Amino acid sequence: MTNAPVSDLVTATGLEPAAEPASTRSADRKARKAQKARKKSVAKGPKRKITWDIVWAQRALLAMAVPLLLYQVLFKYVPVYGWAIAFQNYKPGRGGIFDQQWVGFDNFEKLFTGVMGERFRQVIINTLGQSILTLVVGTFGAIILALLLNEVKNLGFKRVLQNITYMPHFLSWVIVASLAAVALSLPNSGGFINQFLLAVGIVDEPVMFLTEPNYFWGIVAGTSLWKELGWNTILYLAAITAIDPALYEAAEVDGAGRYRKMWNITLPGIMPTIVVLLIINSGWILSTNFELPYFLGNGLISERAETIDVFVLRYGYQLGNYSLAVVAGIFKTIVAIILVGSANQAAKRMNQETLV
């Protein structure tokens, strides 16, 4: 008797295979779905029911969490009633918040499509550009620094490097902006960046960095990188310490070098931390650093330097247009929720760690 597959025999005889009944296909699909559901339930583990015994056993932790919960409610949720100002022609002298003139969505139309519409759209582009560039440069820089610090075997030298990279984090943004302004100034004013570029022959004359709009996003990203680089590596270094050392030993036995171990063990090991931090940081895309655009920006580069926060300060609070400022705040909040939810769903589809 031949051992050829049934499909080959059918093809050889020229017979068409019988169509599979619809009920059988439906049953197969249901079986596959049930199998996937069982795999997910096994991966997640059994759900633990919250009982009063568990609550009582964790009473100390819950008691410590109460002040933080009250803080969040008091300063994050209670002020939300102030969003009513966005639908009013708010004037402080008229009385309370509910004694104002209601104008519906007029303030939203003014901000997005009215006189300020074109400027506000450019402000959104500036905010997104600065935030995304800062996030990408900062994330890659922190990961690379964490990988390199992990390879330093001399503990004393490693601690010195960590302290040097951590120190700028504790400087005020005002001081950092002042240092950046001096570093980017002309050579006779202490601008060592221009001095270096002239010395190595990259440029023939000093560059006016703070008067060229196209340089500003890079200046913000570079300054933020210098200030927060060392601090952002802390979580990545902590994640690296949680990787099983046996993996490195097995890779070394197989002949893997340092770079192979970094690429095939360390990076996959800290990938959940990277994903979770990116999800969290995605909610701050429109809440970019306020101080750098405010202190380093000027009239010559305002078209690329002005962000939403600076716009709200200048055209909202300083001019007394509080309704406009609240509309911009609502817009930032809604976009942040959408970005965090989208990033979380994208991570879930890629089978990565998620917030929820």
Secondary structure, 3 states (H helix, E strand, C coil): CCCCCHHHHHHHHCCCCCCCCHHHHHHHHHHHHHHHHHHHHHHHCCCCCCCHHHHHHCHHHHHHHHHHHHHHHHHHHHHHHHHHHHHEECCHHHCCHHHCEECCCHHHHHHHCCCCHHHHHHHHHHHHHHHHHHHHHHHHHHHHHHHHHHCCCCHHHHHHHHHHHHHHHHCCHHHHHHHHHHHCCCHHHCCHHHHHHHHCCCCCCCCCHHHCHHHHHHHHHHHHHHHHHHHHHHHHHHHHHCCCHHHHHHHHHCCCCHHHHHHHHHHHHHHHHHHHHHHHHHCCCCCCCCHHHHHHCCCCCHHHHCCHHHHHHHHHHCCCCHHHHHHHHHHHHHHHHHHHHHHHHHHHHCCCCCCC
